[in-house]
Structures are given as C-alpha cells and as structure tokens.
C-alpha cells in the first residue's frame, strides 16, 4: 500500500524533469538557428597572384639584345654580365622586386628596368584587386598623360570667328608648350629636325605618340614618354619611355631609356615605345601562364 502511495509523486517528479530538459533543448536550438540565419560579415576575395616573377630572369637574352643594342658589340663575358642584370634591393621580396640593365656603345647608351609590385589589401572589405587599382590610378595620375575633356565643358568654350566652338582635343595635352620649344609641323615633327625630334607636346613626342592609355594590356595600362636635355645649354637628348600595367593585384612598371652620344641626335620615340610595349606584352603573358 505504501508503494502505491509514493508512485504518483515519483511520476510527477519525472514529468517535471522531462519537461525542463525539453524546454532547454528547444531554446538552445532556437538560438543556434537565429545565429545561423543572421547577417554574415563579407570578406573581399584575395588577389590572383601570391608570388612574383624573378625579375632578372623575366627578360629573355634575345629580348635584351634587342633592347640593349650596345651589348651585342661587347665580348661574350661582358655581354653575360650585362644580361644578368642588377637586382633592386627591396625589403620584402614577396611584395616587390625589380631588376635593371644598362649597355653603352660609341653611338648611344640604353637602360632598362622592370619593377613588379604585388599589392595586398589589409582591409577585409577591400579586395587586393581594388587596392591595386587605387595604386595604379595614382601612378597614372602622376604621369604626363593628357587630361580628357568633359563634354559638359564644351559649352564654356569660346566660339571661333567662324562661329564654331574651339574644342580641346582629348588626345592632346592641356599643358602649354614650354618657351623655346620647337613648333610642330603637319607631320608632328619639328621643321628642320630629324624624325623622333621633339614636337609641340610637353613630353617632346611626335603627334600620335603622346603619353596615353593603352588598350589590351592587362586590366589597365598606360604609356609615358619624356624627352629631357632638349633645352639651351644641355648636352645630349635623353628619352625615357615608361609602360605601366596592372594584372589583378600585380602592377608591372617598365622603364626604357636611350641617350645618343651626339648632341644633334634625338632618340626615336616610336622605336622605344614599340620595344617597351613588346616587352610589356611578353611579361603580361608570363603572369597569365
């Protein structure tokens, strides 16, 4: 009889314990579901490239012979030393590397350098590619590229005597021609000077070869062309062509220059630009492989 008296109390206690466990499990599950369904923090994707090319080995000897014509006239031992190049000292070779070459000859001296920069974003919300584009944009802004004309500004242009507005060509620089600089002819070169001589462009390049944006090279690219030593009292002219392009999170900078031995000669702009762009195309292929 006593055993029957305690049975209802034991059953009530067990029912209470089971109900408490069930309630706890339901609450915990709801909390987990709520967290899983809540907003998730977005992390920008990393860049395509985690390593860089070995700079001094990035340019083939055959290309160096073309870019440094003076080296072909030197003994074999000297040629090999020149083609090995000189590595640029950097503090983090995973982020930036470079190499330079130079060759002198009785007619002219040529110099070449390549620089590879791998951009890494330390902001989780900004991708490496976007950060690299910001770095590239600063380089482009620092170059002597012409400023494009905003069509909205055309209404502010003063009309010519014929009644047509005087529009600024987007392919020409807005910077005025320096005092004493030769005036351009219809072909883009100065009258009485050899081909490749300075024109009315501030960079001293013939018409059509001014610093400009390049299409079909990496994700973005531009070319700069600067002629120095053309002023009064200077010695020899020196032309420096720079090609800069971005591929994903890597920025490649090529600087190619030439200085003739004779003060009357001016380095040919088209030749230097063609060679620099050819090298840029090959390096872009190396990164894409």
C-alpha positions in Angstrom: 0.0 0.0 0.0 2.8 2.5 0.8 4.5 1.7 -2.5 1.3 2.8 -4.3 1.1 6.0 -2.3 4.6 7.1 -3.4 4.0 6.2 -7.1 2.1 9.4 -8.1 4.8 11.7 -6.5 7.6 9.9 -8.4 5.7 10.2 -11.7 5.1 13.9 -11.1 8.8 14.5 -10.5 9.9 12.6 -13.6 7.4 14.6 -15.7 8.8 17.8 -14.4 12.4 16.8 -15.2 11.4 15.7 -18.8 9.6 19.0 -19.4 12.6 21.0 -18.2 15.0 19.2 -20.5 12.7 19.6 -23.5 12.4 23.3 -22.9 16.1 23.8 -22.6 16.8 21.9 -25.8 14.2 24.0 -27.7 15.7 27.3 -26.5 19.2 26.3 -27.4 18.1 25.2 -30.9 16.3 28.4 -31.5 19.4 30.4 -30.5 21.6 28.4 -32.9 19.1 28.8 -35.8 18.9 32.5 -35.1 22.7 32.9 -35.3 23.0 30.8 -38.4 20.3 32.9 -40.2 21.7 36.2 -39.1 23.8 38.6 -41.2 27.3 37.4 -42.1 30.4 39.6 -42.5 31.6 39.7 -46.1 35.3 39.3 -46.8 36.7 40.5 -50.1 38.4 37.9 -52.2 42.3 37.8 -52.3 44.3 38.7 -55.4 45.1 36.2 -58.1 48.9 36.3 -57.5 50.6 35.2 -54.3 54.1 35.3 -55.8 56.1 37.4 -58.3 58.3 36.6 -61.2 62.1 36.5 -60.7 62.8 40.0 -62.1 66.3 39.5 -63.5 65.2 36.3 -65.2 62.0 37.7 -66.5 63.5 39.2 -69.7 65.0 36.7 -72.2 68.5 37.2 -73.5 67.2 37.6 -77.1 64.9 40.4 -75.9 67.8 42.1 -74.0 69.9 42.0 -77.1 67.2 43.9 -78.9 66.6 46.4 -76.1 70.3 46.9 -75.4 71.9 47.0 -78.8 75.3 48.2 -77.5 75.8 44.9 -75.6 76.0 42.9 -78.9 79.3 44.7 -79.7 80.9 43.7 -76.5 82.9 40.5 -75.7 80.9 37.5 -74.6 81.9 37.7 -71.0 80.8 41.4 -70.8 77.5 40.5 -72.5 76.7 37.8 -70.0 77.5 40.2 -67.1 75.1 42.8 -68.6 72.4 40.4 -69.4 72.4 39.1 -65.8 71.2 42.4 -64.7 71.3 44.0 -61.2 68.6 43.2 -58.8 66.9 46.1 -57.0 67.2 45.9 -53.2 63.8 45.6 -51.6 62.7 44.9 -48.0 60.0 42.3 -48.9 60.6 40.3 -52.0 57.2 38.7 -51.7 55.7 42.2 -52.3 58.1 43.9 -54.6 61.1 43.0 -56.8 63.0 44.7 -59.6 66.0 44.5 -61.9 68.0 46.8 -64.1 70.2 46.5 -67.2 72.4 49.1 -68.9 74.7 48.9 -72.0 76.9 51.7 -73.5 78.2 51.9 -77.0 80.0 54.5 -79.1 76.7 55.6 -80.6 74.4 55.6 -77.6 73.6 54.2 -74.2 70.5 52.3 -73.3 69.0 51.4 -69.9 66.1 49.1 -68.9 64.4 48.4 -65.6 61.4 46.3 -64.6 59.5 46.5 -61.4 56.9 44.0 -60.1 54.7 45.1 -57.2 52.2 42.7 -55.6 49.5 44.7 -53.8 47.8 43.3 -50.7 44.8 44.9 -49.0 44.8 44.8 -45.3 41.1 45.8 -45.2 38.8 42.8 -45.2 36.2 44.7 -47.1 38.5 45.8 -49.9 39.9 43.2 -52.3 43.5 43.1 -53.4 42.4 43.9 -57.0 40.6 47.1 -55.8 43.6 48.2 -53.8 45.9 47.5 -56.7 43.6 49.6 -58.9 44.0 52.5 -56.4 47.7 52.3 -56.5 47.7 52.1 -60.3 45.4 55.1 -60.6 47.9 57.2 -58.5 50.7 56.2 -60.8 48.7 57.1 -63.9 47.7 60.5 -62.3 51.4 61.2 -61.7 52.3 60.6 -65.3 52.2 63.2 -68.0 49.0 61.9 -69.7 46.7 64.4 -71.3 43.6 65.4 -69.4 40.4 64.3 -71.2 37.8 66.9 -72.0 34.5 66.7 -70.2 31.7 67.1 -72.8 29.8 69.3 -70.3 32.6 71.9 -70.5 32.2 72.3 -74.3 29.5 74.9 -73.8 32.1 77.1 -72.0 34.4 77.1 -75.0 34.6 80.4 -76.8 33.4 80.4 -80.4 35.9 80.9 -83.2 35.4 83.7 -85.8 33.5 81.2 -88.0 31.0 80.6 -85.2 32.2 77.1 -84.3 33.3 76.5 -80.7 37.0 76.0 -80.1 37.1 72.5 -78.7 40.1 70.9 -76.9 41.1 67.6 -78.4 41.1 64.9 -75.8 44.2 63.3 -77.4 46.4 66.3 -76.7 47.8 67.7 -73.5 46.3 70.8 -72.0 49.7 71.9 -70.7 51.1 74.9 -72.7 54.2 74.4 -74.9 57.4 75.4 -73.0 59.1 78.6 -74.1 61.6 77.9 -76.8 60.3 74.5 -77.7 60.1 73.8 -81.5 56.7 74.2 -83.1 55.1 71.1 -84.7 54.6 70.7 -88.4 51.8 68.8 -90.0 53.6 65.5 -89.6 54.1 66.0 -85.8 57.8 66.6 -86.0 59.7 69.9 -85.9 60.8 71.5 -89.1 64.4 71.1 -89.8 64.9 68.3 -87.2 65.2 64.6 -87.7 62.4 62.1 -87.2 61.8 61.5 -83.5 62.7 65.0 -82.5 60.6 67.0 -80.0 57.3 68.3 -81.2 54.9 70.8 -79.6 54.0 68.1 -77.0 55.3 68.8 -73.5 56.9 65.4 -73.5 58.6 66.1 -76.7 56.9 63.2 -78.6 55.6 63.3 -82.2 51.8 63.6 -82.7 50.1 60.3 -82.2 52.8 59.0 -79.8 51.9 61.2 -76.8 51.5 59.7 -73.4 48.2 57.8 -73.4 46.1 55.0 -72.1 46.8 51.6 -73.7 44.1 49.0 -74.5 44.5 45.3 -74.5 47.4 45.1 -72.0 46.5 43.6 -68.6 43.5 45.0 -66.8 44.6 48.6 -67.2 47.7 50.2 -68.8 49.3 53.5 -69.9 52.5 54.6 -71.6 54.5 57.7 -70.8 57.2 59.3 -72.9 59.5 62.1 -71.7 62.3 63.8 -73.5 65.0 65.6 -71.5 68.1 67.6 -72.2 66.5 69.5 -75.1 66.9 72.9 -73.5 69.5 75.5 -74.2 72.9 74.6 -72.8 72.1 70.9 -72.4 74.3 68.2 -73.7 72.6 65.1 -75.3 68.9 64.4 -75.5 67.6 61.5 -73.4 64.2 59.9 -74.0 62.6 57.7 -71.3 59.6 55.6 -72.1 57.5 54.0 -69.3 54.9 51.3 -69.7 52.8 50.6 -66.6 50.1 47.9 -66.5 48.0 46.1 -63.8 47.0 42.5 -63.9 44.8 41.6 -61.0 46.8 42.6 -57.9 50.2 43.0 -59.5 51.5 46.2 -61.1 54.3 46.0 -63.6 56.4 49.0 -64.5 58.9 49.0 -67.4 61.2 52.0 -67.8 63.3 52.1 -71.1 65.6 54.9 -72.0 68.1 55.9 -74.6 70.7 58.7 -75.0 72.6 59.1 -78.2 76.3 60.1 -78.0 75.9 63.0 -80.4 74.0 66.1 -79.2 72.4 66.6 -82.6 70.5 63.3 -82.4 67.2 62.7 -80.7 66.1 59.2 -79.6 63.3 57.9 -81.8 60.1 57.9 -79.8 58.3 55.2 -81.9 61.2 52.7 -81.7 61.5 53.0 -78.0 57.7 52.8 -77.4 57.4 49.7 -79.7 60.2 47.9 -77.9 58.8 48.8 -74.4 55.3 47.7 -75.4 56.6 44.4 -76.9 58.3 43.6 -73.6 55.1 44.5 -71.7 53.1 42.1 -73.8 55.6 39.3 -73.0 55.6 40.0 -69.3 51.8 40.0 -69.3 51.8 36.6 -70.9 54.2 35.3 -68.3 51.9 36.4 -65.4 48.9 34.9 -67.2 50.5 31.5 -67.5 
